[in-house]
């Protein structure tokens, strides 16, 4: 397979490194926090980083589209096949960032016809740069990545996230969390889907699931997992798409077992189990 133009990955790396520098610089000064929803936060740093990136793309690739979290770009969803779209999250883990919790990153993918071909995710706290090119492997600070060898859920460390409307769906979301908690070695919730995916690619986690995600939450990380030898799909086992709002990413060995747990744990499971014990 022919690798993408190397200038594309170079631009992705430059963009997320710049983003990380901006995040860290502002983290130790004052910044403004607004609410997009009851618990969905945005800071002025998110907006500043996204503006930086949009200016970079406009200068270097004026015919490319940008789909990013804070300043719109929904029109990029309707671009014709073959068009290049940069999918960018200026701060993945904004809630962590706003609280001073050092688990956040910048996440960037370039999609052509909806398929990611280049990805870069940078964690400025650990100075970890995760990259991938379609057909070219995945890397952490230049070193090849490989998923874990765990072969059963009982031997696996899983990670997940909760949607911003969790208060309206506690039974559904926590029911599935409980189902995995009862089958896996342990389950974590870190607050950054992009880093969760990177950690699966690095073998630190064995599987990740989440629903109600946006393209910028998972486009880059999904490519990194695949290029590290993992498997990525929807929660129903269907082919992955960053536009489907859900993802299951694993080392491949536990994928079918996780799909079975999801299939066998319908919404409301926690509520029904509580009623049986009353």
Secondary structure as GFF3:
##gff-version 3
##sequence-region A 1 278
A	DSSP	alpha_helix	6	27	.	.	.	ID=ss1
A	DSSP	beta_strand	33	35	.	.	.	ID=ss2
A	DSSP	beta_strand	41	43	.	.	.	ID=ss3
A	DSSP	alpha_helix	44	60	.	.	.	ID=ss4
A	DSSP	beta_strand	65	68	.	.	.	ID=ss5
A	DSSP	three_ten_helix	74	78	.	.	.	ID=ss6
A	DSSP	beta_strand	84	92	.	.	.	ID=ss7
A	DSSP	alpha_helix	94	98	.	.	.	ID=ss8
A	DSSP	beta_strand	105	112	.	.	.	ID=ss9
A	DSSP	beta_strand	115	123	.	.	.	ID=ss10
A	DSSP	beta_strand	128	133	.	.	.	ID=ss11
A	DSSP	beta_strand	137	140	.	.	.	ID=ss12
A	DSSP	beta_strand	143	144	.	.	.	ID=ss13
A	DSSP	three_ten_helix	153	155	.	.	.	ID=ss14
A	DSSP	beta_strand	157	160	.	.	.	ID=ss15
A	DSSP	three_ten_helix	166	168	.	.	.	ID=ss16
A	DSSP	alpha_helix	170	181	.	.	.	ID=ss17
A	DSSP	beta_strand	186	189	.	.	.	ID=ss18
A	DSSP	alpha_helix	193	201	.	.	.	ID=ss19
A	DSSP	beta_strand	207	211	.	.	.	ID=ss20
A	DSSP	alpha_helix	215	227	.	.	.	ID=ss21
A	DSSP	beta_strand	231	233	.	.	.	ID=ss22
A	DSSP	beta_strand	246	250	.	.	.	ID=ss23
A	DSSP	alpha_helix	255	263	.	.	.	ID=ss24
A	DSSP	alpha_helix	269	277	.	.	.	ID=ss25
###
